[in-house]
Amino acid sequence: LTVPTVVAPSTAEAGSYVDVYWKVFNAGTGGAGGSWYDSVYLQKVGTSETISLGSFQYTSGLGAGRFYERTEQFRMPVNTQGLYQVVVRTNATGSLFENGVTNNNTGIAVDPLTLALAPHPDLQVESITAPATAAASTARRPRSSTPASRPANGTPSM
């Protein structure tokens, strides 16, 4: 079995959902019976670090010279950024006997995926109000109010 085609976006935001398409082709001379798993993962470019996105069982068998296609949606890991390859490995658990020809079971998307962090809030204290005087050992609760929203020009709006 080979994975001649993997298609994934070239950019995504951490925590977002992306579609990954792949094709599995039986390049052998005999039919593939039984079932096997396709595993999809991210591999950080230049390292062996991987992040599993999911595995999917295929149970229909595959005749010689035949192929199947699949598209699945995956949630990108949160708080992760960098350049990754989207990789699909068929017969990932080795359950299907391939007579030693297993060095072609992996396909990689042509373009690497740039994973960017999602925007995060930047909370800032705008003011603190304290009493002018307080007696020692007197408990006081801080006062708070709902802050005004601040548009891009920096002027508070109510």
PAZAPA-4460 file (N, C-alpha, C; in steps of 0.05 Angstrom, whole numbers, plus 32768, in hexadecimal, padded with zeros to 4 digits):
% residues 158
    n_x    n_y    n_z   ca_x   ca_y   ca_z    c_x    c_y    c_z   seq   type   mol
   8011   7FE8   8000   8000   8000   8000   8012   8019   8000     1      L     A
   800A   802C   7FF1   8018   8046   7FF0   8005   805D   7FF5     2      T     A
   8010   8074   7FFD   8000   808C   8001   800B   80A1   7FED     3      V     A
   8001   80A1   7FD4   800D   80B3   7FC0   8004   80D0   7FC3     4      P     A
   7FEE   80D4   7FD1   7FE3   80F0   7FD3   7FDA   80F6   7FEF     5      T     A
   7FE4   810D   7FF9   7FDA   8118   8012   7FD6   8136   800D     6      V     A
   7FBE   8140   8013   7FB9   815D   800F   7FAF   8169   8029     7      V     A
   7FBC   817E   8031   7FB5   818D   804A   7FBA   81AA   8045     8      A     A
   7FAE   81BB   8056   7FB4   81D8   8052   7FD1   81DF   8059     9      P     A
   7FDB   81F5   8050   7FF6   81FD   8056   7FF8   820F   806E    10      S     A
   7FE1   8219   8078   7FE0   8229   8091   7FC8   8221   80A1    11      T     A
   7FCB   8223   80BB   7FB4   821E   80CD   7FBB   822B   80E8    12      A     A
   7FA6   8231   80F7   7FA8   823C   8111   7FA6   8226   8126    13      E     A
   7FB6   8227   813A   7FB5   8213   8150   7F98   8212   815B    14      A     A
   7F8D   81FA   815E   7F72   81F6   8168   7F5D   81F6   8152    15      G     A
   7F64   81FD   813A   7F50   81FE   8124   7F4D   81E2   8118    16      S     A
   7F39   81E0   8106   7F34   81C6   80F9   7F3E   81C8   80DC    17      Y     A
   7F4A   81B3   80D2   7F53   81B2   80B6   7F4B   8197   80AA    18      V     A
   7F47   8197   8090   7F41   817F   8081   7F5B   8174   8075    19      D     A
   7F5E   8159   8078   7F75   814C   806B   7F6A   8136   8059    20      V     A
   7F73   8136   8040   7F6B   8122   802C   7F83   8110   8027    21      Y     A
   7F7E   80F6   8023   7F93   80E4   801B   7F88   80CD   8009    22      W     A
   7F9B   80C2   7FF9   7F94   80AC   7FE7   7FA7   8095   7FEE    23      K     A
   7F9C   807D   7FF0   7FAC   8065   7FF5   7FA9   8053   7FDC    24      V     A
   7FBF   804A   7FD2   7FC0   803B   7FB9   7FCD   8020   7FBE    25      F     A
   7FC2   800A   7FB4   7FCE   7FF0   7FB6   7FE0   7FEC   7F9D    26      N     A
   7FF9   7FF0   7FA1   800D   7FEE   7F8B   8017   7FD1   7F88    27      A     A
   800D   7FBF   7F98   8016   7FA3   7F97   8008   7F94   7F80    28      G     A
   8010   7F7B   7F7D   8004   7F6A   7F68   7FED   7F59   7F73    29      T     A
   7FE9   7F5A   7F8D   7FD3   7F4B   7F9A   7FC1   7F5D   7FA9    30      G     A
   7FA8   7F53   7FAD   7F95   7F62   7FBD   7F9C   7F64   7FDA    31      G     A
   7F94   7F7A   7FE7   7F99   7F7D   8004   7F7F   7F77   8012    32      A     A
   7F7E   7F61   8021   7F66   7F59   802F   7F68   7F61   804C    33      G     A
   7F53   7F60   805A   7F53   7F66   8077   7F4F   7F84   807B    34      G     A
   7F5A   7F8D   8092   7F57   7FA9   8099   7F72   7FB4   80A2    35      S     A
   7F74   7FCE   80A2   7F8C   7FDC   80AB   7F85   7FF8   80B3    36      W     A
   7F98   8006   80BF   7F94   8021   80C8   7FA5   8035   80B8    37      Y     A
   7F99   804C   80B3   7FA8   8063   80A9   7FAB   8076   80C0    38      D     A
   7FC3   807F   80C6   7FC9   8092   80DB   7FD1   80AC   80CF    39      S     A
   7FC7   80C2   80DA   7FCD   80DD   80D1   7FDB   80EB   80E8    40      V     A
   7FF1   80F9   80E2   7FFF   8107   80F7   800E   811F   80EB    41      Y     A
   8016   8131   80FD   8028   8147   80F6   8044   8140   80FF    42      L     A
   8057   8146   80EE   8073   8142   80F5   8081   815D   80F2    43      Q     A
   808D   8167   8108   809A   8181   8107   80B2   817F   80F4    44      K     A
   80B3   8192   80E2   80C8   8192   80CD   80E4   8193   80DA    45      V     A
   80F5   8182   80D2   8111   8181   80DC   8115   8172   80F5    46      G     A
   80FF   8165   80FF   8101   8155   8118   80F2   813B   8115    47      T     A
   80F4   812A   8129   80E4   8112   8129   80CB   8115   813A    48      S     A
   80C6   812D   8144   80AF   8133   8156   8095   8130   8146    49      E     A
   8082   8120   8150   8069   811C   8142   8051   8121   8155    50      T     A
   803B   8129   814A   8022   812D   8158   800C   811D   8149    51      I     A
   8001   8109   8156   7FEC   80F9   814A   7FD2   8109   8147    52      S     A
   7FC6   8107   812F   7FAC   8113   812B   7F96   80FF   812B    53      L     A
   7F9C   80E6   8124   7F87   80D1   8124   7F8E   80BA   8113    54      G     A
   7F7F   80A3   8117   7F82   808B   8108   7F67   8081   80FF    55      S     A
   7F66   8075   80E7   7F4D   806D   80DB   7F4F   8051   80CF    56      F     A
   7F3D   8040   80D6   7F3D   8025   80CD   7F31   8023   80B1    57      Q     A
   7F3D   8014   80A0   7F33   800E   8085   7F2D   7FF0   8085    58      Y     A
   7F14   7FE8   807D   7F0C   7FCC   8080   7F03   7FBF   8066    59      T     A
   7F04   7FCD   8050   7EF8   7FC2   8037   7F0B   7FB3   8025    60      S     A
   7F24   7FAF   802D   7F37   7FA2   801A   7F3D   7FB4   8003    61      G     A
   7F52   7FAD   7FF4   7F59   7FBE   7FDD   7F67   7FAE   7FC8    62      L     A
   7F5B   7FAB   7FB1   7F67   7F9C   7F9B   7F80   7FA8   7F90    63      G     A
   7F90   7F98   7F83   7FA9   7FA2   7F76   7FA2   7FB7   7F62    64      A     A
   7FB1   7FCD   7F63   7FAC   7FE3   7F50   7F95   7FF5   7F57    65      G     A
   7F88   7FF0   7F6E   7F71   8000   7F77   7F79   8014   7F8D    66      R     A
   7F68   8027   7F92   7F6E   803B   7FA6   7F55   8043   7FB5    67      F     A
   7F58   8050   7FCC   7F42   805D   7FDA   7F4B   8079   7FE2    68      Y     A
   7F38   808A   7FE6   7F3D   80A5   7FEF   7F2E   80AB   8009    69      E     A
   7F39   80BD   8018   7F2C   80C4   8031   7F32   80E1   8038    70      R     A
   7F1F   80EE   8044   7F22   8109   804F   7F18   8109   806B    71      T     A
   7F27   8114   807D   7F1F   8116   8099   7F26   8132   80A3    72      E     A
   7F17   813B   80B7   7F1C   8155   80C3   7F2A   8151   80DE    73      Q     A
   7F3E   8160   80E3   7F4E   815E   80FB   7F50   8179   8109    74      F     A
   7F50   8177   8124   7F55   8190   8134   7F73   8192   8138    75      R     A
   7F7E   81A9   8131   7F9A   81AD   8135   7F9F   81B0   8153    76      M     A
   7FB7   81A8   815C   7FBD   81AA   8179   7FBD   81C8   8182    77      P     A
   7FB4   81CD   819A   7FB4   81E8   81A4   7FD0   81EF   81AF    78      V     A
   7FD5   8209   81B1   7FEF   8213   81BC   8007   8206   81AF    79      N     A
   8005   8201   8195   801B   81F5   8186   801F   8206   816D    80      T     A
   8039   820B   8167   803F   821A   814F   8058   820E   8142    81      Q     A
   805B   8214   8128   8073   820B   811A   806C   8200   80FF    82      G     A
   8081   81F5   80F2   807E   81EB   80D7   807D   81CC   80D9    83      L     A
   8067   81C1   80CE   8062   81A4   80D0   805C   8198   80B5    84      Y     A
   8063   817F   80B2   805A   816F   809B   8042   815F   80A4    85      Q     A
   802E   815E   8092   8016   814D   8097   801C   8132   808A    86      V     A
   801C   811D   809B   8025   8102   8093   800E   80EE   8096    87      V     A
   800B   80DD   8082   7FF8   80C7   8084   8007   80AD   8080    88      V     A
   8003   809A   8092   8010   8080   8090   7FF9   806B   808F    89      R     A
   7FF9   805C   8079   7FE5   8046   8077   7FF1   802D   8082    90      T     A
   7FE0   801A   8089   7FE9   8001   8096   7FFB   8008   80AD    91      N     A
   7FF2   801C   80BC   8003   8028   80D2   800A   8014   80E8    92      A     A
   7FF9   8000   80ED   7FFF   7FED   8102   800C   7FD4   80F7    93      T     A
   8010   7FD3   80DD   801D   7FBB   80D0   800B   7FA3   80D0    94      G     A
   7FF1   7FA6   80D2   7FDF   7F8F   80D3   7FDC   7F81   80B8    95      S     A
   7FE2   7F8F   80A3   7FDF   7F83   8088   7FFB   7F79   807F    96      L     A
   7FFC   7F60   8077   8015   7F55   806D   801B   7F60   8051    97      F     A
   8033   7F6D   804E   803A   7F79   8035   8054   7F6D   802A    98      E     A
   805B   7F56   8033   8073   7F47   802A   808C   7F59   802B    99      N     A
   808F   7F68   8041   80A7   7F78   8045   80A7   7F93   8037   100      G     A
   8093   7F99   8027   8092   7FB2   8018   8082   7FC7   8028   101      V     A
   808E   7FD1   803E   8080   7FE4   804F   808E   7FFF   8050   102      T     A
   80A3   8002   8040   80B1   801C   8041   80A4   8032   8030   103      N     A
   808D   802B   8024   807E   803F   8014   8062   8045   801E   104      N     A
   805E   8040   8038   8043   8042   8044   803D   805F   804E   105      N     A
   8050   8071   804A   804D   808C   8055   804B   80A1   803F   106      T     A
   8038   80B3   8041   8036   80CA   802F   8037   80E4   803F   107      G     A
   8042   80F8   8032   8045   8113   803F   8039   8128   802D   108      I     A
   802A   813A   8038   801F   8151   8028   8036   8160   801B   109      A     A
   8032   8169   8003   8047   8177   7FF4   8050   8190   8003   110      V     A
   803D   81A1   800C   8044   81B9   801A   8043   81B5   8038   111      D     A
   8057   81BE   8047   8056   81BD   8064   8040   81CF   806F   112      P     A
   8038   81C9   8087   8023   81D8   8095   802F   81EB   80A9   113      L     A
   802A   8204   80A6   8033   8218   80BA   801D   821B   80CE   114      T     A
   8022   8212   80E7   800F   8213   80FC   8015   822C   810D   115      L     A
   8001   823E   810F   8005   8257   811E   7FF4   8256   8137   116      A     A
   7FFE   8264   814C   7FEE   8266   8164   7FD6   8277   8160   117      L     A
   7FC0   826F   816D   7FA8   827F   816C   7FAC   8299   817C   118      A     A
   7F9F   82AF   8175   7FA2   82C7   8184   7F98   82C3   81A1   119      P     A
   7FA7   82CE   81B4   7FA0   82CC   81D0   7F98   82E7   81DB   120      H     A
   7F87   82E8   81EF   7F81   8302   81FB   7F99   830E   8209   121      P     A
   7F99   8328   820C   7FAE   8336   821A   7F9F   8348   822E   122      D     A
   7F99   833C   8245   7F8B   834B   825A   7F9D   835F   8268   123      L     A
   7F93   8377   826C   7FA3   838B   8279   7F92   8399   828F   124      Q     A
   7F9F   839F   82A5   7F91   83AE   82BB   7F91   83CB   82B2   125      V     A
   7F79   83D7   82B2   7F76   83F3   82AA   7F76   8405   82C2   126      E     A
   7F6C   83FD   82D9   7F6D   840E   82F1   7F68   83FD   830A   127      S     A
   7F72   8407   8320   7F6E   83FB   833A   7F64   8411   834C   128      I     A
   7F4F   840B   835B   7F44   841F   836E   7F48   8414   838A   129      T     A
   7F55   8423   839B   7F59   841B   83B7   7F4F   8432   83C9   130      A     A
   7F46   842B   83E1   7F3D   8440   83F3   7F55   8452   83FB   131      P     A
   7F50   846B   8401   7F65   847D   8409   7F72   8475   8423   132      A     A
   7F62   8469   8435   7F6D   8460   844F   7F60   8446   8456   133      T     A
   7F6E   8437   8466   7F63   841D   8470   7F71   8417   848B   134      A     A
   7F61   840C   849D   7F6C   8405   84B7   7F7B   83EB   84B5   135      A     A
   7F8F   83E7   84C5   7F9E   83CE   84C6   7F8B   83B8   84CD   136      A     A
   7F8E   83A1   84C2   7F7F   8389   84C6   7F61   838C   84BE   137      S     A
   7F5B   839F   84AE   7F40   83A2   84A3   7F40   8395   8487   138      T     A
   7F2E   8383   8484   7F2C   8375   846A   7F1D   8386   8457   139      A     A
   7F28   838A   8440   7F1B   8399   842A   7F1A   8387   8412   140      R     A
   7F04   8389   8404   7F01   837A   83EB   7F08   838E   83D4   141      R     A
   7F17   8386   83C1   7F1C   8398   83AB   7F03   839C   839A   142      P     A
   7F00   83B4   8390   7EEA   83B9   837F   7EF2   83B4   8362   143      R     A
   7EE0   83A9   8353   7EE6   83A5   8336   7ECE   83AE   8327   144      S     A
   7ED3   83B4   830E   7EBD   83BC   82FC   7EC2   83AF   82E1   145      S     A
   7EAD   83AD   82D2   7EB1   83A2   82B7   7EBF   83B7   82A6   146      T     A
   7ED6   83AF   829A   7EE5   83C2   828A   7ED7   83C9   8270   147      P     A
   7EDC   83E1   8267   7ED1   83EA   824D   7EE1   83DB   8238   148      A     A
   7ED4   83D6   8221   7EE2   83CA   820B   7EF3   83E0   81FE   149      S     A
   7F0A   83D8   81F4   7F1C   83EC   81E8   7F21   83E5   81CB   150      R     A
   7F16   83F5   81B9   7F1A   83F0   819D   7F37   83F5   8194   151      P     A
   7F3E   83F0   817C   7F59   83F2   8172   7F65   840D   8175   152      A     A
   7F54   8423   8176   7F60   843E   8179   7F68   8444   8195   153      N     A
   7F62   8432   81A9   7F6A   8436   81C4   7F57   8445   81D6   154      G     A
   7F41   8450   81CB   7F2E   845F   81DB   7F19   844C   81E6   155      T     A
   7F14   844C   8200   7F00   843A   820B   7EE4   8441   8201   156      P     A
   7ED4   842D   81FD   7EB8   8432   81F6   7EA7   8424   820B   157      S     A
   7E91   8430   8211   7E7F   8426   8226   7E67   8418   821A   158      M     A
***
